[in-house]
Amino acid sequence: MLFKIFHLNLLSILEYNFMNTEPKIRVGILNEREISFRLYGNYKTKHGHVLSSACIARIHQNGISVKCADNKKLLLDNCDILEPIDEKNSFFELTDVTIGVEFHWQRKENQRFKGALQFVIENEKITAVNIINIEDYLTCVISAEMSATSSMELLKAHAVISRGWLLAQIKKSEKINKNKTIYKSITETEAEYIRWWDREDHTCFDVCADDHCQRYQGITRANTTHVIDAVDATRGLALTFNGNICDARFSKSCGGVMEKFENTWEPVEHLYLQGLADTDDEKAIDLTIEENAEKWIRTSPPAFCNTNDKNILSQVLNDYDQETSDFYRWKVEYTQSQISELAHRRSGFDFGEIIDMIPVQRGASGRIIKLKIIGTKLVKIIGKELMIRRTFSNTHLYSSAFVVEKDNEQNGIPQKFTFIGAGWGHGVGLCQIGAAVMGAKGYSYDKILTHYFPNSKLEKLY
């Protein structure tokens, strides 16, 4: 494939001088009442103070107080940045960073980062922000999202979409701020509650470091030469559509068919994020029809992401991800007391005992976009897919592509519910497991991208 040179309309859209300059980004890592950190190397503030030890940051009435093990004390404001004097050989460590927020494998770990460190006060807590070059960020993202044993073509494809997704989010934020748009992600009536989550929740930095945006764990996961080579080989490359950088999404397993963007986030159609089958011919059955969806979910149709090959899965699934073994087709069971308590606590609506759950609208991948919940106290339609996944799990259901079996009715109220589902994640854009299979089959990275992002073009931005 011949890569086209970055042209002026993209440049003006992003309001960045990408022609010769690699952008820096701001990544929100941790938000706590106090943050323990350690500086490995000398870090300088704007006033010339130099820190190089273990420290604790706390909110102070006049800003953020920092107290260090070497007895140094100083007061920072939101504009202060701890810049490494020797950027190449310095890094900092943050203590007890939560990863997998609200997922089934959530845990805390200490993490290390290159680049600069900034603390900002947000919601009466301190947020640690890492300021880093985008290509260094991408190397860490690919190391966190994928395994160093992944095929080079898979790593290249992921580098392209991770870079493009990030730049698209920056562009989107700039547009919202410039137009002073009030971004709404909730619509509510007496009968419906529809909500989606996206990175617009972040106002003090560009992206967060967890799965809500992209996994970014700094240099905690080893950045192998394999990953570094993949990022370097695609430096500055991203997918575009009609002169705009593609909002390139990805999830673990589409379950056999990709979902449309507008069924998961805001109602804006992207012609490069369509409901195609994760197969060579890309012809998908109409899963918006309930009968088709139910039959498809209950079976295990062929797809790139339908694999049990441990060598391939290890490319995509890190150690904590491999705690999940049933991602292509899965099953979860609840008692009446479990599901009614869960739905109340997680959604905020007291349905009483759950009588039935009826899909009102399904997307291209069979994922439920709107679900009618019938309870003894309340009947309400909820959506979109992540709202549904959160409502019926302490963390997240693997996906909203499911059918429900009811058993053991007593006085018209089922006492057991079984969810039979397909896929892991929202299913929009690149399917990581499917892409890993394509890479193992010998597909080049541009062919992988064409499969998951039809109608897009690969272009060099800087």
C-alpha positions in Angstrom: 0.0 0.0 0.0 1.3 3.5 -0.9 0.9 5.9 2.1 -0.4 9.4 1.2 1.3 12.4 2.6 -0.6 14.3 5.3 -2.5 17.1 3.7 -3.6 20.6 4.7 -7.3 19.9 5.5 -6.3 17.4 8.2 -3.8 19.8 9.5 -6.4 22.6 9.8 -9.0 20.3 11.4 -6.7 19.2 14.2 -5.1 22.6 14.7 -1.8 20.9 15.4 1.4 21.3 13.4 1.9 17.6 12.8 4.0 18.2 9.7 7.3 18.0 11.6 6.2 17.8 15.2 5.2 14.8 17.3 2.4 15.8 19.7 2.6 15.4 23.4 -0.5 14.1 25.3 -1.8 14.3 28.9 -2.8 11.0 30.4 -4.8 10.8 33.7 -3.4 7.9 35.7 -4.7 8.1 39.3 -7.3 10.1 41.3 -7.0 9.9 45.1 -7.1 12.1 48.2 -3.4 11.6 48.5 -0.8 10.1 46.1 2.4 8.4 47.0 5.1 8.6 44.3 8.8 8.1 43.8 11.1 10.0 41.4 14.0 8.1 39.8 16.2 10.9 38.6 16.0 14.7 39.1 12.7 16.4 38.3 12.5 20.2 38.2 9.5 22.5 38.8 8.8 25.8 37.0 10.3 27.7 39.9 13.6 25.7 39.8 12.9 23.3 42.7 14.5 19.9 42.2 13.0 16.7 43.6 14.5 13.2 43.4 13.1 10.9 46.1 9.9 9.3 47.5 7.1 11.9 48.1 3.5 12.2 49.1 1.1 14.7 47.4 -1.9 16.1 49.4 -4.5 18.8 48.8 -3.6 22.0 50.6 -5.8 25.1 51.0 -3.5 27.0 48.6 -2.8 24.2 46.1 -1.1 20.8 46.4 1.5 20.2 49.1 4.4 17.8 48.4 6.4 16.3 51.2 9.4 14.1 50.4 11.5 11.5 52.2 14.6 13.8 52.0 12.6 16.5 54.0 12.0 18.7 51.0 8.6 20.4 51.1 6.9 22.6 48.4 3.5 23.8 47.3 2.4 23.2 43.7 -0.4 24.7 41.7 -2.3 23.2 38.8 0.1 24.7 36.3 3.2 23.1 38.0 4.8 20.3 36.1 7.6 18.0 37.4 9.9 17.8 34.3 12.7 15.3 34.2 16.1 17.0 33.7 17.4 13.8 32.0 14.3 12.6 30.1 16.0 9.6 28.6 17.2 8.1 31.9 14.5 9.3 34.4 11.1 7.8 35.3 8.6 8.1 38.2 6.6 5.5 40.1 3.0 5.9 41.3 1.8 3.7 44.2 -1.5 1.7 44.1 -2.8 2.5 40.7 -6.1 0.8 40.0 -6.3 -1.2 36.8 -9.4 -2.8 35.3 -11.7 -0.3 36.9 -15.1 -2.0 37.6 -14.1 -5.1 35.6 -14.0 -8.6 37.0 -10.2 -8.5 37.3 -9.8 -5.1 39.0 -6.7 -4.7 41.1 -4.0 -2.3 42.3 -0.4 -2.2 41.3 2.6 0.2 41.4 3.3 1.6 37.9 6.3 3.4 36.4 6.2 6.1 33.7 8.6 8.1 31.5 7.9 11.8 30.8 6.7 14.5 33.0 4.3 14.4 36.1 1.6 16.9 36.9 -0.9 17.0 39.8 -4.3 18.7 39.3 -7.1 19.1 41.8 -10.3 17.4 40.5 -13.5 16.6 42.4 -11.8 17.3 45.7 -9.1 14.8 44.9 -5.7 14.9 43.3 -5.2 13.5 39.8 -1.8 12.4 38.7 -1.3 13.3 35.0 1.6 11.9 32.8 2.7 14.2 30.0 4.4 12.2 27.3 5.2 12.1 23.6 2.5 10.3 21.7 4.8 7.6 20.2 6.2 6.7 23.6 2.6 6.6 24.9 1.7 4.2 22.0 4.6 1.9 22.8 3.3 1.5 26.3 -0.3 1.1 25.2 0.5 -1.7 22.8 2.6 -3.4 25.5 -0.4 -3.2 27.9 -3.1 -4.1 25.4 -1.2 -6.8 23.6 1.5 -9.4 24.3 5.1 -9.0 23.2 4.7 -12.4 21.5 2.0 -11.0 19.1 2.7 -11.1 15.4 4.3 -8.0 13.9 1.3 -7.3 11.7 -1.1 -7.4 14.6 1.1 -5.0 16.6 1.4 -2.6 13.6 -2.4 -2.6 13.1 -3.0 -1.9 16.8 -0.4 0.9 16.7 -2.2 2.6 13.8 -5.7 2.4 15.4 -4.5 3.4 18.9 -2.7 6.5 17.5 -5.7 7.4 15.3 -8.2 7.0 18.2 -6.3 9.2 20.4 -5.9 12.0 17.8 -9.6 11.7 17.0 -10.5 12.3 20.6 -8.2 15.3 20.9 -9.9 16.7 17.8 -13.3 16.0 19.2 -12.5 17.7 22.5 -11.2 20.8 20.6 -14.4 21.0 18.6 -16.6 20.7 21.7 -14.5 23.4 23.5 -14.4 25.7 20.5 -18.1 25.6 19.9 -18.8 25.6 23.6 -21.0 22.6 23.1 -22.8 21.0 26.0 -22.1 17.3 25.5 -24.9 15.1 26.6 -24.6 11.3 27.0 -27.9 10.7 28.9 -31.5 10.9 27.6 -34.3 10.2 30.0 -38.1 10.0 29.9 -40.6 8.3 32.2 -40.4 5.2 30.1 -36.7 5.1 29.1 -33.2 5.8 30.5 -30.5 5.8 27.8 -26.9 6.5 28.6 -23.5 5.9 27.1 -20.0 6.4 28.4 -17.1 7.9 26.4 -13.9 9.8 27.1 -15.7 13.2 27.2 -15.9 12.6 30.9 -12.3 13.8 31.1 -11.7 17.5 31.2 -8.3 17.9 33.0 -6.4 15.6 30.6 -6.7 14.1 27.1 -7.3 10.4 28.0 -7.4 8.2 31.0 -5.1 5.2 31.5 -7.6 2.4 31.9 -10.0 0.4 29.6 -12.4 3.3 29.6 -10.0 4.9 27.1 -6.9 2.7 26.3 -4.9 0.6 28.6 -1.8 2.6 29.5 0.5 1.3 32.2 3.7 3.2 31.4 6.9 1.2 31.4 5.4 -1.3 34.0 5.0 -3.8 31.2 8.3 -4.4 29.4 8.5 -2.5 26.1 10.2 -5.2 24.0 12.0 -4.4 20.7 9.2 -6.2 19.0 6.6 -3.6 20.1 9.0 -0.7 19.6 9.7 -1.8 16.1 5.9 -2.0 15.3 5.3 1.5 16.6 8.4 2.8 14.8 7.3 1.1 11.5 4.0 2.9 11.6 5.2 6.2 13.0 2.6 9.0 12.3 0.2 6.7 10.5 -3.5 6.7 11.1 -6.7 5.8 9.3 -8.7 8.6 7.8 -12.2 8.9 6.2 -13.2 11.9 4.1 -10.3 14.0 5.4 -11.0 13.3 9.0 -9.0 11.0 11.4 -11.0 7.9 12.1 -12.4 7.3 15.6 -10.8 3.8 15.5 -12.4 1.7 18.3 -11.5 -1.8 19.4 -12.7 -4.5 21.8 -11.5 -8.0 22.8 -14.0 -10.1 20.8 -16.8 -9.0 18.6 -18.4 -12.4 18.9 -18.6 -13.0 15.2 -20.1 -9.7 13.9 -18.9 -6.1 14.4 -21.2 -3.5 15.9 -22.0 0.0 14.6 -20.6 3.0 16.3 -24.0 4.8 16.8 -25.4 1.8 18.6 -22.9 2.1 21.3 -22.1 5.8 21.6 -23.6 9.1 20.3 -26.0 8.7 17.4 -23.5 9.6 14.7 -22.9 7.2 11.8 -19.4 6.4 10.8 -19.2 4.5 7.5 -15.9 2.9 8.5 -17.5 1.3 11.7 -20.1 -1.0 10.3 -21.8 -4.2 11.2 -19.8 -6.7 9.1 -19.1 -10.4 9.8 -15.7 -11.2 11.2 -15.1 -13.6 8.3 -13.5 -13.5 4.9 -16.7 -12.7 3.0 -17.9 -10.1 5.6 -21.6 -10.9 4.9 -23.4 -10.8 8.2 -26.9 -12.2 9.0 -29.4 -9.7 10.1 -29.1 -9.9 13.8 -31.4 -7.0 14.5 -34.2 -9.6 14.0 -34.7 -11.3 17.3 -35.2 -14.8 15.9 -31.9 -14.6 14.0 -30.1 -13.1 17.0 -31.3 -15.8 19.4 -30.3 -18.6 17.0 -26.9 -17.1 16.3 -26.1 -16.4 20.0 -27.0 -20.0 21.0 -24.6 -21.4 18.4 -20.9 -21.0 17.6 -20.6 -19.8 14.0 -17.2 -19.6 12.3 -15.4 -16.3 12.6 -11.8 -15.1 12.9 -12.4 -14.5 16.7 -13.8 -18.0 17.2 -10.6 -19.7 18.3 -9.3 -21.7 21.3 -5.7 -21.5 20.1 -3.8 -20.7 23.3 -0.8 -19.4 21.4 -2.9 -16.9 19.5 -5.0 -15.9 22.5 -1.8 -15.3 24.5 -1.0 -12.5 22.0 -4.1 -10.6 23.0 -4.8 -11.7 26.5 -2.4 -10.5 29.3 -2.1 -12.6 32.5 -5.2 -11.0 34.1 -7.2 -11.2 30.8 -6.5 -15.0 30.6 -8.6 -15.4 33.7 -11.5 -15.1 31.2 -11.8 -18.3 29.2 -15.3 -18.1 27.7 -15.3 -14.9 25.7 -16.7 -16.1 22.3 -19.8 -17.7 23.8 -20.5 -17.4 27.6 -23.1 -18.1 30.2 -24.0 -16.4 33.5 -26.6 -17.5 36.1 -28.5 -15.5 38.7 -31.1 -16.2 41.3 -34.1 -13.8 41.7 -32.7 -12.2 44.8 -29.3 -11.8 43.1 -30.6 -10.2 39.9 -33.2 -7.9 41.5 -30.6 -6.6 44.1 -28.0 -6.2 41.3 -30.3 -4.3 39.0 -31.4 -1.9 41.8 -27.9 -1.2 43.0 -26.2 -0.9 39.7 -28.9 1.0 37.7 -30.3 3.1 40.5 -33.8 2.0 39.7 -35.9 -0.2 42.1 -37.6 -2.7 39.8 -38.6 -4.9 42.7 -38.5 -8.5 41.7 -37.6 -9.0 38.0 -40.4 -10.7 36.0 -39.0 -10.4 32.5 -36.4 -8.8 30.3 -37.3 -8.1 26.7 -35.0 -6.8 23.9 -36.5 -3.7 22.3 -33.7 -3.0 19.9 -30.7 -5.1 18.8 -27.7 -3.8 16.9 -25.9 -5.3 13.9 -23.9 -7.7 16.1 -26.9 -8.9 18.1 -26.0 -6.7 21.0 -29.0 -5.3 22.8 -29.2 -1.5 22.5 -32.4 -1.1 24.4 -33.8 -3.6 27.0 -37.2 -3.5 28.6 -37.0 -4.6 32.2 -40.3 -5.7 33.7 -40.4 -5.7 37.5 -43.0 -5.9 40.2 -42.4 -2.2 41.1 -41.2 -0.7 37.9 -41.2 -1.2 34.1 -38.5 0.7 32.2 -36.4 0.6 29.1 -32.6 1.0 29.6 -29.7 1.4 27.2 -27.2 1.6 25.6 -25.1 -1.5 25.6 -22.7 -0.5 28.5 -25.6 0.6 30.7 -27.1 -2.9 30.2 -23.8 -4.6 30.9 -23.3 -2.6 34.1 -26.9 -3.2 35.3 -26.6 -7.0 35.3 -23.1 -7.5 36.7 -21.0 -6.3 39.7 -18.5 -5.3 37.1 -19.6 -5.7 33.4 -21.2 -8.5 31.5 -18.9 -9.6 28.8 -21.3 -8.0 26.2 -24.9 -7.1 25.7 -25.3 -9.7 23.0 -27.3 -12.2 25.0 -30.6 -14.1 25.4 -32.2 -14.8 28.8 -33.7 -18.1 30.0 -36.1 -18.0 32.9 -36.8 -20.9 35.2 -38.6 -22.1 38.3 -41.5 -19.6 38.3 -43.3 -19.1 41.6 -46.5 -17.1 41.4 -45.5 -15.8 38.0 -42.1 -14.7 39.1 -39.0 -16.6 37.8 -36.5 -17.6 40.5 -33.6 -18.2 38.2 -32.2 -16.4 35.2 -29.5 -17.6 32.7 -27.8 -15.2 30.4 -26.4 -16.9 27.3 -24.1 -14.4 25.4 -21.7 -13.7 22.7 -18.5 -11.7 22.5 -16.4 -9.6 25.0 -16.7 -5.9 24.8 -18.7 -3.4 22.7 -17.7 -5.1 19.4 -17.1 -1.8 17.5 -14.1 -1.6 15.1 -11.1 -3.9 15.5 -11.7 -7.2 17.2 -8.4 -7.9 18.9 -8.8 -11.7 19.0 -10.0 -11.7 15.4 -7.1 -9.5 14.3 -4.7 -11.8 16.1 -6.0 -14.8 14.2 -5.7 -12.8 10.9 -2.1 -12.0 11.8 -1.4 -15.7 12.5 -2.9 -16.5 9.1 -0.5 -14.2 7.3 -2.7 -11.1 6.7 -0.7 -7.9 6.4 -1.5 -5.1 8.9 -3.1 -3.0 6.2 -5.4 -5.9 5.2 -6.4 -6.3 8.8 -7.3 -2.6 9.0 -9.2 -2.8 5.8 -11.3 -5.7 7.1 -12.2 -3.9 10.4 -12.4 -0.4 9.0 -13.9 -0.5 5.5 -13.8 2.7 3.4 -10.9 4.1 5.4 -7.5 5.1 4.1 -4.1 4.9 5.7 -2.3 8.2 5.9 0.8 9.7 7.4 0.0 12.6 9.8 3.6 13.5 10.9 
